[in-house]
Amino acid sequence: MDKEYVVKLTPKERQRLLAVVNKGQNKAAVIRRAHILLKSDEGKRDRQISELLYIHEDSVRNTRKRFVEGGLQAALEDKAKPKREPKLNEQQQAKRVGRWTCWWPNW
């Protein structure tokens, strides 16, 4: 089966990914994605990459898709997560804190 999203790295992108992998000063997820892109560029199949890196094939596919659709930076970085609404409003939080502090010992 042909890959839907084919990774072709430029020499500059390849050099940047090798630096990410070799320095080891990034998040584990970023280093793992760099490995995925490097192995994809070498022509390895999703199953081979997933077995080499002990990850699910979907992770490989999703990383390649993010690279093709958004570029190198989009593939390496985590997606922005939407802000969550607080479960309690300020008044409810104050009431809850008041309950806990009324019996707290003053040492």
N, C-alpha and C positions, 0 to 999 in steps of 0.2 A: 504494500500500500504506500502510495506517495505521501510525503509530508504535506500537510495543508499550509503550514507556515515554515518556509525555508530560511534558515539563518545563514547569512553571508556576512562575515565580519570584514571590515577594512583593517589594514595593518595597524592603524592607530587604535581602533577599538580592541583589537586582539591584544595589543600591548597594554592597554588600560586594564583589561580583564586579568591578564597575567600579573599585573602589579597588585590588583585587588586580592588575588589568590595567594601570592607569595608573601605579601606584607602581613596578612592575617590580623589587621587592625580594624576590620569591619565586623558588622553583625554576622552571625553564622548564616542567616538567610541570604544575605548579600553575597557571601562567598560561595554558597551553594548555587545560587543563580548564575554566578560567574562561571562556575564549573559546567553548569548545564549549557550555557551559551558556547563555551569553548568546545565541548564535546559535540554539540550540534553542528558547529562549523566544521569539525573534522569529519562529518558525515555519519556519525554514529546514529543508530535508531533509538527511538524513545525507550524501548524495553532495555537496550544495552545500557543506556545512561541511567535509567532508574535502578538497575541492578548494581551498577558501579557505585552509585551514590546512596544506595539504600533509601530511595524515595519512591513515591507513587508516580506512575506514568503520567497522570493528570498534571502533576507539578511540572514535569518537563514540557508538556504541551502548552500549559498556561504561560510558562516563562517564554517559550518561543513566540507565542501569540502576542504577548506584551511587547517583545522586542520588535517584531515585524510591524505592529500597529503604532507603537509609540516611541521606538528608538531605544538606545542603550540605557539611558537614565531611567526611563519608565520600567524597563525590565528588571533593573537592579533594585529600585526603591520599593518600599511597601506602599500599598495603596492607602490614600488618605481615608480615614474612617470618619463617618459623620458623627458630629457631637450629639451626645445623648441628653435628653431633658432630665433634670434632677427628679428623683422620685418624690422628694418632699420640697415644699416651698420654704421660704425663709422662716415664716411663722411656725410651721410644723417642726422645722429643725431646731428653732429656739426652744420650743416646748419640750422636745425630746432631750435636748442638752440640759435643760432645767431639771428634768426628772432625775437624770443621772448624777448631776452635781449636788443635788440637795442632800443626799446621804453620804457623799464622798468625804472621808475623814480629812481634817486639816492637820497635817503633820508639821 
